[in-house]
Amino acid sequence: MALGKYSRVDNNESSSSSSYCSTVTIVIFMGLCLVGIWMITSSWVVPVQNGDDTAEEKKNQVEDQIQPVIMDGKNSGNKPRFEDKPDDLGKDASPGDSNVSLAKDEGKSNFNAKEINENTEESKLEKYKKDNEQSNTMSENSKKDNEQSNPEGGVKNNGSSENPGGQGSENSNGKPYSNENDKKSYSNDPEKKRNESSSWTKGDKIDKNVDKVLDKSSDGQVKKKSSDEVFPSGAQSESSDGQVKEKNKKEVFPSGAQSESSDCQVKEKSSNEVFSGAQSESSDAQVEKKSANEVYPSGAQSDSSDGQVKKTNSNEVSPSGAKSELLKETKIQNGPFSTQAVESKNEKDAQSSNTSSKEYSWNLCNTTAGPDFIPCLDNCEAIRNLHSTKHYEHRERHCPEVSPTCLVPLPEGYKYPIPWPKSRDKIWYRNVPHSQLVKFKGGQNWVEISGNYLTFPGGGTQFRRGALHYIDFIQKSVPDIAWGKRSRVLLDVGCGVASFGGYLFERNVITMSLAPKDEHEAQVQFALERGIPAVSAVMGTKRLPYPSSAFDIIHCARCRVPWHIEDGKLLLELNRLLRPGGFFVWSATPVYRRKGDDADIWKAMIEQTKSLCWEFLNETKMEPVNKVAIATFRKPKSNDCYERRPQQVPPLCPESDDPNAAWNVSLQTCMHKVPVDVSKRGSKWPELWPERLEKPPYWLSSSQVGVYGRAAPEDFTADIEHWKQVVTKSYMNSMGIDWSSVRNVMDMRAIYGGFAAALKDKNLWVMNVVPIDSPDTLPIIYERGLFGIYHDWCESFSTYPRSYDLLHADHIFSKVQKRCNFIALVAEVDRILRPGGKLIARDHVETISELEDIFRSMHWEVEKIYSQDKEGLICVQKSMWRPTEIETLTHAIP
């Protein structure tokens, strides 16, 4: 136990008792003498502080130790400031004393002391009374003289009955005691600082109720407190019709415990007496003045009922509860004030209800597809039950009724992907360990195996000598294409390993590469591993998940799609997707081989395109390098041709048929009219790239209300500015993301494409996903020269596992939580994100908190978490961890 500088511990109890008897004798004798002898006797009775110090020196030392913590209004400029730290609140709200228990489970709001042995306490009190019975009369008569003669205390403060500062008493002149050296010593003590900061978590309340925070009395007098007595937040000393008097130095009341008395006299504890976690309650009492260095940590209260606090023997140590001086408990009223215990417990309960009530366990998916599992494309049970596969129904989406919540395994020997642009030419073989395509396309320069790598020479079926030469050949044959200016967004049907789209980046063109998951093993997975945008899809019986009039160009190079069959049903889908005035570039054997089936197919294609009113622009000669030719068609810009057709085949679609409806909508053998009203989308070609990126589309009217409630053009512009600020000021610098390693990005809930637009100068691409239950803004995204797709996040996305480096989720989790399995979406995020990849999620605080727990259970690293005004943000990084428990998905096994 630390001792004060001028305090002395007398360990001889019998000596103390003898001292009292001597005092009585001397008092009787000196009663017949002069007043001066009485004063000398009184000084002799006071416990020895230091025989070498004069009274004046002691007074100065006491004054030097006083440190005011809360000042009144006149001295508010010196009031220390405390930070409001919820973390500190949570830590310090519960006491650390092992003798004190916070009744969490019972929901109690106050700290309760342990049970005491009342018989022992009463006997002890009787002993104290006997020892001092003879000296009571003398003590009462000498109090006034003591107060006048004792330089260390006893001078009454005739001010208000309340202590307005709550801490650090004022002298008779109204000036607080202070000592600069003590201030420095206190501020330099890190442990004191930490305790003080955590104890003052509710500092705002104290500031507002300066006159009511601490010592309270009714119709009484508060006497001067000695130096260094500290009352942190929540500590209260309440008395009614009583007087607060002095206690000896270094009496310590640690946080939390209670010492209650009713209608009793509790004798004053001597110096160095420690109440570990005690709470002393009194009412209508006289509480004697406390000495220097007495500390009331947060939450301690001193209340007594109808009692007087008097002296007890020196060196008595009263542990919490077991030896506390109380006869029976009293019940107090909190009035309008809450307690630290209640506030802390409520917060802990709220936190535990949000987190500890849920435990997350994960299993490893056991499926036939293994590490390449795509839930909606590998539903073997659904495929077995199909009545026909004539129209490639078995390559379409068939999602299981219950979305999987297991995690997809990693390929053996998986490594972090090679960054772009090197990845365009080579990838790790172990990441996509498939060699069958090497055999199928060995002579076409699609892909080769070279040691630990799969290499891509840049060839394709129609451009064996390289994609760039082929791209320039198209531009030369149709100059109006104007790569990267007029033509910005392209759909490549039957893309193979997507080398065509990969090299178009060099011409400022972004390509939505599309191919089915078929016998051409993992071709889309090759594309994504290379850093080229692609999705697994097939032109079968349903519309592709894109809006109408979206693409500037549609390309097919030996894509094996039978455009000519069934009245050109599949060609009509291309007509829906192609922008009026857009181009269809076809490079296939029927273009340059007019024998057998190729001749028949060519003839059928010419008839079909004519019935669609497509303009046949040209048919090139055999290109000398790749030895192929191309045919180019253009969609009309008006309806004139439709009206002049001798036969209305295919027929025009009824007005009720929405060309933008694309989610699980069956193909129709009809054709939509071209918009001619200048206020309608599709009536004009967009601005040239890059101007089209930030200029509001011409068909957005001020009379329309945007997603955020403004006029549509203003909404559009505000969205641009918003995401510029977020990306440049937050995402670029505060998330710990190495943007040079980021290539494949997905915005899981794009609105106007502002997030993607803000990243336009980065060497990456963004898949803008517009959920089917969100405003249909995907046409605006395409109008800007960006691309995207419709999707329902209650289902699996049509991509291979480990496809993306970065996922951006703006309030998608909370929306999905209302409709479907929240955990299934998290498992899907884990499936499509690469190890080492990151997720940035913005959502409601409650959702972010739940996500944090879930991702931690998956062994993801939480890089950043932030909240403000009920909104939160979290940035997490996926690890290589995989669970060991196995979950077999029977629907995914043949």
ROGUTI-580956 format. One record per residue (C-alpha): residue in three letters; x, y, z. Coordinates in steps of 0.1 Angstrom, whole numbers, padded with zeros to 4 digits, always signed. Example, Ala and Ser with C-alpha at 12.3 -4.5 7.8 and 13.67 -1.06 7.14 Angstrom:
2
ALA+0123-0045+0078 SER+0137-0011+0071 
END
This chain:
894
MET+0000+0000+0000 ALA+0014+0034-0010 LEU+0019+0059+0019 GLY+0015+0096+0017 LYS+0046+0117+0021 TYR+0036+0130+0056 SER+0015+0101+0068 ARG+0025+0076+0094 VAL+0012+0041+0100 ASP+0010+0031+0136 ASN+0007-0006+0138 ASN+0002-0008+0176 GLU-0035-0011+0183 SER-0029-0011+0221 SER-0009+0020+0218 SER-0038+0037+0201 SER-0062+0027+0229 SER-0037+0039+0256 SER-0034+0072+0238 TYR-0072+0077+0241 CYS-0072+0070+0279 SER-0043+0094+0284 THR-0063+0120+0264 VAL-0093+0117+0288 THR-0071+0121+0319 ILE-0053+0151+0304 VAL-0086+0167+0293 ILE-0100+0165+0329 PHE-0068+0179+0343 MET-0064+0206+0318 GLY-0101+0216+0321 LEU-0090+0235+0352 CYS-0061+0251+0334 LEU-0058+0278+0308 VAL-0072+0276+0273 GLY-0037+0274+0259 ILE-0031+0241+0277 TRP-0063+0228+0261 MET-0049+0237+0227 ILE-0017+0219+0234 THR-0035+0188+0246 SER-0057+0189+0215 SER-0027+0190+0192 TRP-0012+0160+0210 VAL-0043+0139+0205 VAL-0041+0142+0166 PRO-0024+0113+0150 VAL+0013+0121+0145 GLN+0020+0132+0110 ASN+0057+0143+0112 GLY+0073+0156+0142 ASP+0097+0177+0123 ASP+0072+0197+0104 THR+0055+0229+0116 ALA+0018+0234+0113 GLU+0024+0261+0086 GLU+0046+0238+0066 LYS+0019+0211+0068 LYS-0008+0235+0056 ASN+0014+0245+0026 GLN+0021+0208+0018 VAL-0016+0200+0018 GLU-0024+0230-0004 ASP+0003+0219-0028 GLN-0013+0185-0032 ILE-0048+0198-0041 GLN-0056+0194-0078 PRO-0091+0206-0089 VAL-0105+0185-0116 ILE-0138+0202-0123 MET-0140+0239-0118 ASP-0170+0262-0113 GLY-0181+0287-0139 LYS-0155+0313-0130 ASN-0127+0289-0136 SER-0141+0269-0164 GLY-0112+0278-0186 ASN-0090+0255-0166 LYS-0113+0225-0168 PRO-0096+0195-0182 ARG-0111+0178-0212 PHE-0118+0142-0216 GLU-0125+0122-0247 ASP-0157+0102-0249 LYS-0143+0067-0257 PRO-0169+0039-0259 ASP-0141+0014-0258 ASP-0129+0027-0225 LEU-0165+0028-0212 GLY-0169-0008-0220 LYS-0136-0018-0203 ASP-0140+0002-0171 ALA-0177-0001-0165 SER-0172-0034-0147 PRO-0151-0035-0116 GLY-0120-0056-0114 ASP-0123-0065-0077 SER-0128-0102-0072 ASN-0150-0095-0041 VAL-0175-0075-0061 SER-0198-0091-0087 LEU-0218-0073-0113 ALA-0252-0090-0115 LYS-0253-0094-0153 ASP-0275-0124-0156 GLU-0301-0111-0131 GLY-0303-0078-0149 LYS-0295-0058-0118 SER-0285-0022-0123 ASN-0264-0016-0092 PHE-0232-0031-0078 ASN-0240-0052-0047 ALA-0217-0060-0018 LYS-0213-0095-0006 GLU-0232-0107+0024 ILE-0217-0098+0058 ASN-0218-0113+0092 GLU-0240-0089+0111 ASN-0232-0104+0145 THR-0195-0099+0139 GLU-0200-0064+0128 GLU-0222-0055+0158 SER-0197-0069+0182 LYS-0170-0050+0165 LEU-0190-0018+0167 GLU-0197-0023+0204 LYS-0160-0027+0211 TYR-0153+0006+0193 LYS-0180+0023+0214 LYS-0166+0010+0247 ASP-0131+0021+0238 ASN-0142+0056+0231 GLU-0171+0060+0255 GLN-0150+0079+0280 SER-0137+0103+0254 ASN-0169+0112+0237 THR-0176+0142+0258 MET-0141+0156+0254 SER-0142+0150+0216 GLU-0174+0169+0212 ASN-0163+0198+0232 SER-0129+0201+0215 LYS-0141+0199+0179 LYS-0144+0236+0175 ASP-0109+0241+0190 ASN-0095+0214+0168 GLU-0109+0231+0137 GLN-0094+0264+0147 SER-0060+0250+0157 ASN-0055+0223+0131 PRO-0038+0239+0100 GLU-0045+0208+0078 GLY-0082+0208+0079 GLY-0112+0218+0099 VAL-0117+0252+0084 LYS-0153+0254+0075 ASN-0164+0264+0041 ASN-0193+0287+0046 GLY-0204+0286+0010 SER-0231+0265-0006 SER-0241+0233+0010 GLU-0232+0215-0022 ASN-0197+0212-0037 PRO-0202+0228-0070 GLY-0170+0215-0085 GLY-0177+0180-0075 GLN-0141+0175-0068 GLY-0113+0196-0052 SER-0129+0217-0025 GLU-0127+0255-0023 ASN-0113+0276+0005 SER-0132+0303+0024 ASN-0123+0328-0003 GLY-0138+0307-0030 LYS-0105+0299-0047 PRO-0097+0263-0053 TYR-0065+0249-0041 SER-0040+0240-0068 ASN-0005+0228-0073 GLU+0012+0229-0107 ASN+0037+0202-0097 ASP+0010+0178-0088 LYS-0008+0186-0121 LYS+0023+0177-0140 SER+0029+0146-0120 TYR-0006+0135-0125 SER-0006+0142-0162 ASN+0026+0124-0167 ASP+0014+0092-0151 PRO+0000+0071-0179 GLU-0018+0047-0157 LYS-0036+0076-0140 LYS-0044+0091-0173 ARG-0059+0060-0187 ASN-0080+0054-0156 GLU-0092+0090-0156 SER-0101+0089-0193 SER-0120+0058-0190 SER-0137+0069-0158 TRP-0150+0101-0175 THR-0167+0084-0204 LYS-0199+0102-0195 GLY-0182+0136-0192 ASP-0209+0154-0211 LYS-0234+0147-0184 ILE-0210+0159-0157 ASP-0204+0192-0175 LYS-0241+0198-0177 ASN-0248+0190-0141 VAL-0218+0205-0125 ASP-0237+0215-0094 LYS-0252+0181-0089 VAL-0227+0155-0098 LEU-0209+0147-0066 ASP-0213+0155-0028 LYS-0250+0163-0021 SER-0264+0174+0012 SER-0297+0189+0023 ASP-0298+0216+0050 GLY-0262+0208+0059 GLN-0227+0221+0056 VAL-0200+0207+0034 LYS-0167+0211+0051 LYS-0135+0216+0032 LYS-0120+0185+0016 SER-0083+0179+0018 SER-0058+0178-0011 ASP-0059+0153-0040 GLU-0093+0139-0033 VAL-0107+0128-0066 PHE-0143+0121-0075 PRO-0144+0106-0110 SER-0176+0103-0130 GLY-0206+0088-0113 ALA-0192+0091-0078 GLN-0216+0106-0054 SER-0216+0114-0017 GLU-0252+0120-0006 SER-0263+0131+0028 SER-0294+0147+0043 ASP-0293+0172+0072 GLY-0257+0163+0077 GLN-0222+0177+0078 VAL-0193+0164+0058 LYS-0161+0163+0079 GLU-0126+0152+0076 LYS-0112+0118+0070 ASN-0075+0109+0072 LYS-0053+0107+0042 LYS-0052+0080+0015 GLU-0085+0064+0022 VAL-0092+0047-0011 PHE-0126+0037-0024 PRO-0121+0015-0055 SER-0149+0014-0081 GLY-0180-0005-0076 ALA-0186-0019-0042 GLN-0211-0008-0015 SER-0209-0001+0022 GLU-0243+0008+0034 SER-0255+0019+0069 SER-0288+0028+0084 ASP-0295+0045+0118 CYS-0260+0037+0130 GLN-0227+0054+0138 VAL-0198+0044+0117 LYS-0164+0054+0131 GLU-0140+0072+0109 LYS-0114+0051+0092 SER-0078+0060+0098 SER-0051+0066+0072 ASN-0044+0041+0045 GLU-0077+0022+0051 VAL-0088+0007+0018 PHE-0124-0001+0008 SER-0119-0023-0022 GLY-0149-0016-0044 ALA-0170-0003-0015 GLN-0200+0019-0018 SER-0210+0037+0014 GLU-0245+0051+0016 SER-0259+0075+0043 SER-0289+0097+0048 ASP-0293+0125+0074 ALA-0257+0120+0085 GLN-0226+0139+0095 VAL-0198+0126+0073 GLU-0165+0139+0085 LYS-0141+0156+0062 LYS-0120+0133+0041 SER-0082+0137+0040 ALA-0057+0141+0012 ASN-0054+0115-0016 GLU-0088+0100-0010 VAL-0099+0086-0043 TYR-0135+0078-0054 PRO-0132+0059-0087 SER-0160+0058-0112 GLY-0193+0045-0099 ALA-0185+0047-0062 GLN-0211+0063-0041 SER-0211+0073-0004 ASP-0246+0074+0010 SER-0255+0068+0047 SER-0288+0070+0065 ASP-0292+0088+0099 GLY-0256+0081+0109 GLN-0224+0097+0119 VAL-0191+0087+0105 LYS-0165+0087+0133 LYS-0130+0075+0139 THR-0119+0039+0140 ASN-0086+0024+0149 SER-0057+0030+0126 ASN-0046+0006+0099 GLU-0079-0012+0097 VAL-0084-0027+0063 SER-0120-0035+0053 PRO-0122-0057+0022 SER-0153-0053+0001 GLY-0184-0067+0017 ALA-0168-0092+0042 LYS-0158-0066+0069 SER-0177-0035+0058 GLU-0192-0013+0085 LEU-0229-0017+0079 LEU-0258-0030+0099 LYS-0285-0031+0073 GLU-0290-0021+0037 THR-0308+0011+0027 LYS-0326+0017-0005 ILE-0319+0048-0024 GLN-0336+0065-0053 ASN-0317+0074-0084 GLY-0340+0102-0094 PRO-0335+0114-0130 PHE-0299+0101-0131 SER-0289+0068-0146 THR-0260+0048-0132 GLN-0228+0038-0148 ALA-0236+0002-0140 VAL-0270+0003-0158 GLU-0255+0021-0189 SER-0226-0002-0192 LYS-0247-0034-0186 ASN-0272-0023-0212 GLU-0245-0017-0237 LYS-0229-0050-0230 ASP-0263-0068-0234 ALA-0269-0050-0267 GLN-0235-0061-0279 SER-0239-0096-0268 SER-0274-0098-0283 ASN-0259-0088-0317 THR-0229-0110-0316 SER-0227-0138-0291 SER-0262-0150-0298 LYS-0250-0163-0332 GLU-0223-0188-0339 TYR-0211-0194-0374 SER-0197-0227-0385 TRP-0186-0235-0420 ASN-0183-0266-0441 LEU-0165-0275-0474 CYS-0187-0281-0504 ASN-0185-0316-0518 THR-0197-0316-0554 THR-0187-0331-0587 ALA-0174-0298-0600 GLY-0151-0294-0569 PRO-0131-0262-0570 ASP-0150-0250-0601 PHE-0185-0253-0586 ILE-0211-0228-0600 PRO-0243-0236-0580 CYS-0268-0225-0607 LEU-0249-0242-0636 ASP-0240-0274-0618 ASN-0274-0284-0605 CYS-0272-0320-0617 GLU-0306-0329-0602 ALA-0324-0301-0622 ILE-0305-0310-0654 ARG-0315-0347-0651 ASN-0352-0337-0649 LEU-0351-0315-0681 HIS-0376-0327-0708 SER-0353-0315-0736 THR-0318-0302-0742 LYS-0324-0292-0778 HIS-0321-0255-0771 TYR-0292-0258-0747 GLU-0315-0259-0717 HIS-0288-0279-0698 ARG-0264-0249-0702 GLU-0288-0224-0688 ARG-0292-0214-0651 HIS-0310-0239-0628 CYS-0305-0227-0593 PRO-0311-0250-0563 GLU-0342-0242-0542 VAL-0319-0237-0512 SER-0288-0217-0519 PRO-0256-0234-0506 THR-0239-0220-0475 CYS-0208-0242-0477 LEU-0175-0229-0490 VAL-0159-0240-0523 PRO-0125-0257-0520 LEU-0094-0243-0535 PRO-0075-0262-0562 GLU-0045-0281-0549 GLY-0014-0258-0551 TYR-0034-0226-0557 LYS-0013-0194-0558 TYR-0022-0158-0558 PRO-0029-0148-0594 ILE-0004-0131-0616 PRO-0012-0094-0619 TRP-0023-0076-0651 PRO-0009-0071-0678 LYS+0013-0102-0675 SER-0018-0123-0667 ARG-0031-0117-0702 ASP-0003-0138-0715 LYS+0002-0164-0688 ILE-0015-0177-0656 TRP-0006-0204-0630 TYR-0015-0238-0642 ARG-0024-0249-0607 ASN-0050-0222-0604 VAL-0070-0235-0634 PRO-0056-0271-0638 HIS-0074-0280-0670 SER-0055-0292-0701 GLN-0083-0305-0723 LEU-0087-0272-0741 VAL-0050-0274-0750 LYS-0057-0306-0769 PHE-0090-0293-0785 LYS-0075-0260-0797 GLY-0038-0269-0800 GLY-0035-0257-0836 GLN-0054-0224-0830 ASN-0030-0208-0805 TRP-0057-0205-0778 VAL-0037-0219-0749 GLU-0005-0238-0742 ILE+0012-0255-0712 SER+0046-0242-0704 GLY+0060-0256-0672 ASN+0040-0242-0642 TYR+0021-0218-0665 LEU-0007-0218-0690 THR+0003-0194-0718 PHE-0019-0176-0742 PRO-0003-0166-0775 GLY-0032-0143-0783 GLY-0047-0165-0810 GLY-0082-0177-0816 THR-0101-0198-0841 GLN-0104-0168-0865 PHE-0072-0151-0856 ARG-0045-0177-0852 ARG-0018-0151-0858 GLY-0029-0127-0832 ALA-0060-0108-0821 LEU-0046-0073-0827 HIS-0042-0078-0864 TYR-0077-0092-0865 ILE-0090-0061-0846 ASP-0073-0037-0870 PHE-0087-0057-0899 ILE-0122-0051-0887 GLN-0116-0014-0883 LYS-0102-0012-0918 SER-0132-0030-0933 VAL-0158-0008-0916 PRO-0142+0026-0907 ASP-0174+0038-0890 ILE-0167+0014-0862 ALA-0141+0038-0848 TRP-0127+0017-0820 GLY-0126+0035-0787 LYS-0146+0066-0800 ARG-0179+0057-0815 SER-0177+0020-0805 ARG-0170+0015-0768 VAL-0191-0014-0755 LEU-0190-0048-0772 LEU-0206-0082-0767 ASP-0185-0112-0778 VAL-0207-0142-0782 GLY-0189-0176-0779 CYS-0157-0159-0767 GLY-0135-0189-0761 VAL-0106-0178-0738 ALA-0116-0141-0745 SER-0083-0131-0763 PHE-0104-0108-0786 GLY-0118-0089-0756 GLY-0084-0089-0739 TYR-0067-0071-0767 LEU-0095-0047-0773 PHE-0085-0029-0741 GLU-0057-0015-0761 ARG-0083+0002-0784 ASN-0102+0016-0754 VAL-0131-0009-0759 ILE-0146-0029-0731 THR-0160-0063-0740 MET-0186-0085-0723 SER-0173-0119-0732 LEU-0199-0147-0731 ALA-0196-0185-0734 PRO-0213-0215-0719 LYS-0199-0239-0694 ASP-0195-0268-0718 GLU-0171-0293-0732 HIS-0147-0265-0739 GLU-0134-0269-0704 ALA-0132-0238-0682 GLN-0128-0213-0711 VAL-0145-0185-0692 GLN-0124-0194-0662 PHE-0093-0190-0682 ALA-0105-0155-0693 LEU-0112-0143-0658 GLU-0080-0157-0645 ARG-0063-0137-0672 GLY-0080-0105-0661 ILE-0105-0103-0689 PRO-0143-0097-0683 ALA-0165-0127-0690 VAL-0196-0146-0678 SER-0209-0181-0682 ALA-0241-0180-0703 VAL-0256-0195-0733 MET-0281-0183-0760 GLY-0308-0208-0754 THR-0344-0203-0744 LYS-0342-0171-0724 ARG-0332-0135-0729 LEU-0297-0126-0719 PRO-0296-0105-0687 TYR-0289-0072-0704 PRO-0312-0043-0713 SER-0322-0035-0748 SER-0302-0013-0771 ALA-0271-0018-0749 PHE-0242-0028-0771 ASP-0225-0007-0797 ILE-0212-0039-0815 ILE-0219-0076-0812 HIS-0192-0100-0824 CYS-0193-0137-0833 ALA-0162-0155-0845 ARG-0170-0192-0851 CYS-0193-0189-0821 ARG-0213-0221-0831 VAL-0246-0204-0825 PRO-0273-0215-0851 TRP-0286-0180-0859 HIS-0306-0191-0889 ILE-0329-0218-0872 GLU-0364-0213-0859 ASP-0371-0181-0878 GLY-0340-0165-0864 LYS-0351-0166-0828 LEU-0316-0162-0815 LEU-0308-0135-0841 LEU-0339-0116-0828 GLU-0323-0116-0793 LEU-0292-0099-0808 ASN-0315-0074-0824 ARG-0329-0066-0790 LEU-0295-0061-0775 LEU-0279-0041-0803 ARG-0281-0004-0803 PRO-0299+0012-0833 GLY-0272+0020-0857 GLY-0249-0006-0841 PHE-0229-0033-0859 PHE-0230-0071-0860 VAL-0196-0085-0870 TRP-0198-0121-0881 SER-0166-0141-0888 ALA-0174-0177-0896 THR-0168-0203-0923 PRO-0201-0196-0941 VAL-0187-0162-0948 TYR-0158-0174-0969 ARG-0167-0211-0976 ARG-0197-0215-0999 LYS-0199-0253-0999 GLY-0223-0277-0984 ASP-0238-0266-0951 ASP-0218-0234-0951 ALA-0235-0223-0983 ASP-0270-0230-0968 ILE-0262-0212-0936 TRP-0250-0182-0955 LYS-0281-0180-0976 ALA-0304-0183-0945 MET-0284-0156-0927 ILE-0289-0132-0956 GLU-0326-0138-0956 GLN-0329-0135-0918 THR-0310-0102-0916 LYS-0330-0088-0944 SER-0362-0095-0926 LEU-0348-0077-0896 CYS-0341-0047-0918 TRP-0304-0050-0910 GLU-0282-0033-0935 PHE-0256-0056-0951 LEU-0225-0034-0952 ASN-0198-0055-0966 GLU-0182-0089-0970 THR-0144-0088-0970 LYS-0121-0109-0990 MET-0099-0134-0973 GLU-0076-0117-0949 PRO-0040-0128-0958 VAL-0026-0132-0923 ASN-0053-0151-0905 LYS-0069-0163-0938 VAL-0105-0154-0927 ALA-0132-0130-0939 ILE-0158-0111-0921 ALA-0194-0099-0928 THR-0208-0068-0912 PHE-0244-0058-0907 ARG-0260-0027-0892 LYS-0292-0023-0873 PRO-0316+0004-0887 LYS-0321+0038-0870 SER-0357+0041-0879 ASN-0389+0021-0884 ASP-0393+0029-0921 CYS-0381-0005-0933 TYR-0404-0023-0909 GLU-0434-0007-0924 ARG-0424-0014-0960 ARG-0418-0051-0955 PRO-0440-0072-0978 GLN-0444-0098-0951 GLN-0445-0090-0914 VAL-0421-0119-0905 PRO-0409-0117-0879 PRO-0438-0097-0865 LEU-0434-0066-0844 CYS-0437-0071-0807 PRO-0469-0057-0790 GLU-0465-0025-0771 SER-0470-0045-0739 ASP-0437-0064-0745 ASP-0410-0046-0726 PRO-0377-0050-0744 ASN-0358-0042-0711 ALA-0373-0071-0692 ALA-0346-0096-0692 TRP-0345-0116-0660 ASN-0358-0152-0666 VAL-0379-0140-0696 SER-0384-0164-0725 LEU-0373-0155-0760 GLN-0399-0142-0783 THR-0401-0145-0821 CYS-0410-0108-0825 MET-0391-0076-0831 HIS-0393-0044-0812 LYS-0396-0011-0830 VAL-0368+0014-0829 PRO-0375+0045-0807 VAL-0379+0076-0828 ASP-0390+0101-0802 VAL-0359+0122-0794 SER-0368+0120-0757 LYS-0365+0082-0758 ARG-0334+0061-0753 GLY-0321+0047-0785 SER-0333+0075-0808 LYS-0298+0089-0809 TRP-0262+0075-0807 PRO-0245+0084-0774 GLU-0217+0109-0772 LEU-0182+0098-0782 TRP-0160+0082-0757 PRO-0149+0095-0732 GLU-0173+0124-0732 ARG-0202+0100-0728 LEU-0189+0089-0694 GLU-0198+0120-0674 LYS-0224+0137-0696 PRO-0260+0130-0686 PRO-0278+0109-0712 TYR-0299+0130-0735 TRP-0330+0111-0726 LEU-0328+0119-0689 SER-0354+0146-0683 SER-0356+0171-0655 SER-0392+0161-0650 GLN-0380+0126-0640 VAL-0371+0119-0604 GLY-0338+0102-0599 VAL-0329+0074-0575 TYR-0319+0098-0548 GLY-0349+0121-0552 ARG-0335+0149-0573 ALA-0343+0157-0609 ALA-0327+0128-0629 PRO-0299+0149-0645 GLU-0290+0164-0612 ASP-0291+0130-0596 PHE-0268+0116-0622 THR-0243+0145-0617 ALA-0244+0143-0579 ASP-0237+0106-0581 ILE-0206+0112-0602 GLU-0193+0138-0577 HIS-0201+0116-0547 TRP-0182+0086-0559 LYS-0153+0107-0570 GLN-0150+0120-0535 VAL-0154+0085-0519 VAL-0129+0068-0542 THR-0102+0095-0542 LYS-0104+0105-0506 SER-0112+0071-0490 TYR-0108+0041-0511 MET-0075+0050-0527 ASN-0056+0058-0495 SER-0075+0045-0465 MET-0083+0009-0473 GLY-0049-0005-0475 ILE-0055-0017-0511 ASP-0027-0021-0535 TRP-0046-0009-0566 SER-0018-0020-0589 SER-0027-0056-0581 VAL-0065-0050-0586 ARG-0079-0060-0621 ASN-0113-0077-0618 VAL-0138-0056-0599 MET-0175-0060-0593 ASP-0199-0034-0580 MET-0226-0056-0565 ARG-0252-0028-0564 ALA-0244-0002-0590 ILE-0268+0027-0594 TYR-0256+0050-0621 GLY-0222+0034-0624 GLY-0205+0062-0604 PHE-0181+0039-0586 ALA-0169+0024-0619 ALA-0166+0058-0635 ALA-0144+0071-0606 LEU-0120+0043-0614 LYS-0117+0050-0651 ASP-0080+0059-0650 LYS-0071+0027-0632 ASN-0059-0003-0652 LEU-0090-0024-0643 TRP-0126-0031-0653 VAL-0158-0031-0633 MET-0187-0054-0637 ASN-0217-0033-0627 VAL-0244-0055-0612 VAL-0279-0040-0610 PRO-0300-0062-0587 ILE-0334-0071-0600 ASP-0351-0055-0570 SER-0333-0022-0575 PRO-0342+0007-0598 ASP-0334-0003-0634 THR-0305+0020-0641 LEU-0285-0005-0662 PRO-0294+0013-0694 ILE-0278+0045-0680 ILE-0246+0025-0673 TYR-0244+0013-0708 GLU-0251+0047-0722 ARG-0221+0060-0703 GLY-0198+0035-0720 LEU-0197+0011-0691 PHE-0211-0024-0689 GLY-0230-0045-0664 ILE-0256-0072-0658 TYR-0289-0079-0641 HIS-0288-0103-0612 ASP-0307-0116-0582 TRP-0284-0119-0552 CYS-0306-0145-0537 GLU-0290-0168-0563 SER-0255-0177-0574 PHE-0237-0154-0599 SER-0229-0170-0633 THR-0191-0170-0628 TYR-0164-0194-0617 PRO-0150-0194-0582 ARG-0121-0170-0575 SER-0130-0146-0603 TYR-0127-0112-0587 ASP-0100-0092-0570 LEU-0123-0066-0554 LEU-0160-0066-0546 HIS-0179-0034-0537 ALA-0212-0038-0519 ASP-0232-0007-0513 HIS-0261-0016-0490 ILE-0266-0049-0508 PHE-0264-0071-0477 SER-0292-0054-0458 LYS-0314-0055-0489 VAL-0308-0092-0494 GLN-0313-0099-0457 LYS-0350-0089-0461 ARG-0356-0114-0489 CYS-0334-0144-0486 ASN-0306-0163-0468 PHE-0280-0138-0456 ILE-0254-0164-0450 ALA-0258-0178-0485 LEU-0249-0144-0499 VAL-0217-0143-0477 ALA-0208-0178-0490 GLU-0213-0166-0526 VAL-0191-0136-0519 ASP-0164-0161-0506 ARG-0169-0182-0538 ILE-0164-0155-0564 LEU-0136-0135-0545 ARG-0100-0146-0549 PRO-0079-0154-0519 GLY-0061-0122-0511 GLY-0090-0103-0527 LYS-0109-0076-0508 LEU-0145-0067-0501 ILE-0156-0031-0493 ALA-0191-0031-0478 ARG-0211+0000-0469 ASP-0243-0007-0450 HIS-0263+0000-0418 VAL-0242-0003-0386 GLU-0261-0034-0375 THR-0254-0052-0408 ILE-0217-0042-0408 SER-0214-0055-0372 GLU-0229-0088-0382 LEU-0207-0090-0413 GLU-0176-0084-0392 ASP-0184-0114-0370 ILE-0192-0136-0400 PHE-0160-0127-0418 ARG-0139-0132-0387 SER-0154-0167-0384 MET-0142-0173-0419 HIS-0107-0162-0409 TRP-0108-0131-0431 GLU-0087-0102-0421 VAL-0107-0071-0411 GLU-0086-0043-0426 LYS-0109-0013-0417 ILE-0142-0008-0400 TYR-0159+0026-0395 SER-0193+0039-0385 GLN-0210+0072-0384 ASP-0247+0083-0381 LYS-0260+0047-0382 GLU-0240+0039-0414 GLY-0210+0017-0414 LEU-0182+0006-0437 ILE-0160-0025-0435 CYS-0130-0036-0456 VAL-0120-0072-0453 GLN-0095-0095-0471 LYS-0101-0131-0479 SER-0076-0156-0467 MET-0066-0191-0479 TRP-0084-0207-0450 ARG-0108-0235-0458 PRO-0130-0255-0433 THR-0123-0292-0427 GLU-0159-0304-0422 ILE-0175-0317-0454 GLU-0210-0309-0466 THR-0222-0330-0496 LEU-0246-0313-0520 THR-0266-0341-0534 HIS-0282-0320-0561 ALA-0247-0312-0575 ILE-0236-0348-0579 PRO-0248-0368-0609 
END
